[in-house]
Amino acid sequence: MIAQSRPFGQRYAFVVVGVIFLCLLIAAGLRSAPAVMMLPLENSFGWGRDVVSVAAAIGIFLYGLTGPFAAALMERIGLRRTLLASLMVMSGSTALSLLMTKPWHLFITWGVFSGIGSGAVATVLGATIVNRWFKTNRGLVMGLMSASSATGLLVFLPLLASLAQSGGWKPVAIAVAVATACLLPLVWLLVPERPASIGMVRFGAEADDVPPTSPASQGNFLAHTLNTLRRAAGTRVFWYLFATFFVCGFTTNGLVGTHLIAFCGDMGIGEVQAAGLLSMMGIFDLIGTTLSGWLTDRFDPRKLLGVYYGIRGLSLIYLPYSGFSATSLIIFAVLYGLDWIATVPPTLRLANEAFGDRSGPIVFGWIVAGHQVGAATAAAFGGTMRELQGNYELAFLIAGMTAIAAACISLLINTSRPAFDPEPQAA
């Protein structure tokens, strides 16, 4: 724990948010890199898009599966230790991929190790920071940190696409490895374990505020994580949230994040131009997700989710028939971009309402795992459909219909009563 005092008083919480925002941004860049590496890897090694899609799917799946265990590990051994170890794994695995020559090397480096490493630098990290450092304004702060994924697209994809177009896949791997390594000193110097470590209370809290203590801080964190899943899985609200977030992953980084650049390539649009389209979506998602956080603090999150998934579904159904003209792609980028990650703040609020501040982050971690299972499914599904049919049209239509189904499920969620009784708080 860090004992030194820090400037800005309670507002030091926003310094922590800034560093975590950068970590989430770089992790988003790492997870999006396979999209721009797909064609260069195909040219360098002759690997089909289905091979690269499987590696991306492995990484996305482990990224999600790691989340709930990472949330518990942050309570057990400390947030800083968990985060620093994860950043080292991310940087090391990406650098190690420079030596790969066979598909299984790709699966291990960009699939297994990068997935596990980035799984702790994900949405569950943002949820943990929000619960530890903020008593008020949680929706807005979670919206800002969720928007880091969009900003990652905005900052990294055009740069990575340019590197891939001019130098192949290796400069992409080098850039991601170096960027990740640069985060280590920032986290070490600027991120205290919790407000009490520097003699503070949570932002918006009174001086006598005592944050809830997670049961995961003592005992076997693996057993606690699995037990939390068992208890949550006995509730209807968990499965509604899990199902909608499965669809969220299926329709965002799984399909669009992995295959949109390749889809545009099939339609005669270059990698840099297609990455620019994703960047435009990133700009609008930065706006939309931040606004979603503000709205989540004020309105029924179930209705917000219904609107978000409905718009997303319609935009995905529209894309294959858009003609891929400049105007139609801008329309898609605006409609789709505004709610790319806008679903995160209302989903976190619903999880906290249903399962409480103490169990909420770990339950949310399992819900995020559903998101990544959906994303992994879509990454592999999109590549397989492209190989079988020669195009992505049906894959995007199916994704659009699942989003509309998620909009309907969102309205069925009921958090008016606690989903399960809280565990006894550690003495």
WOWOZI-V665358 format. One record per backbone hydrogen bond with DSSP energy under -1.0 kcal/mol. NH is the residue of the N-H (numbers start at 0). CO is the residue of the C=O. Records with the same first field share a line. If there is no record, write none. Layout:
NH->CO  CO
//
This chain:
10->7
11->8
12->9
13->10
15->11
16->12
17->13
18->14
19->15
20->16
21->17
22->18
23->19
24->20
25->21
26->22
27->23
28->24
29->25
30->26
31->27
32->28
34->31
35->32
36->32
37->33
40->36
41->37
42->38
43->39
44->40
45->41
51->47
52->48
53->49
54->50
55->51
56->52
57->53
58->54
59->55
60->56
61->57
62->58
63->59
64->60
65->61
69->65
70->66
71->67
72->68
73->69
75->71
76->72
81->77
82->78
83->79
84->80
85->81
86->82
87->83
88->84
89->85
90->86
91->87
92->88
93->89
94->90
95->91
96->92
97->94
98->95
99->96
104->101
105->101
106->102
107->103
108->104
109->105
111->106
112->107
113->108
114->110
115->111
116->112
117->113
118->114
124->121
125->121
126->122
127->123
128->124
129->125
130->126
131->127
132->128
133->129
134->202
135->202
140->136
141->137
142->138
143->139
144->140
145->141
146->142
147->144
148->145
150->146
151->147
152->148
153->149
154->150
155->151
156->152
159->155
160->156
161->157
162->158
163->159
164->160
165->161
166->162
167->163
172->168
173->169
174->170
175->171
176->172
177->173
178->174
179->175
180->176
181->177
182->179
183->180
186->182
187->183
188->184
189->185
190->186
196->193
197->194
198->195
199->194
202->132
204->201
208->205
216->213
217->214
223->219
224->220
225->221
226->222
227->223
228->224
229->225
230->226
231->227
232->228
234->231
238->234
239->235
240->236
241->237
242->238
243->239
244->240
245->241
246->242
247->243
248->244
249->245
250->246
253->248
256->251
258->254
259->255
262->258
263->259
264->260
265->261
266->262
267->264
268->263
273->269
274->270
275->271
276->272
277->273
278->274
279->275
280->276
281->277
282->278
283->279
284->280
285->281
286->282
287->283
288->284
289->285
290->286
291->287
292->288
293->289
294->290
295->291
296->292
297->294
298->294
303->299
304->300
305->301
306->302
307->303
308->304
309->305
310->306
311->307
312->308
313->309
314->310
315->311
316->312
317->313
318->314
320->317
321->318
328->324
329->325
330->326
331->327
332->328
333->329
334->330
335->331
336->332
337->333
339->336
343->340
346->342
347->343
348->344
349->345
350->346
351->347
352->348
353->349
354->350
355->351
359->355
362->358
363->359
364->360
365->361
366->362
367->363
368->364
369->365
370->366
371->367
372->368
373->369
374->370
375->371
376->372
377->373
378->374
379->375
380->376
381->377
382->378
383->379
384->380
385->381
386->382
387->383
388->384
389->385
395->391
396->392
397->393
398->394
399->395
400->396
401->397
402->398
403->399
404->400
405->401
406->402
407->403
408->404
409->405
411->408
412->409
418->353
//
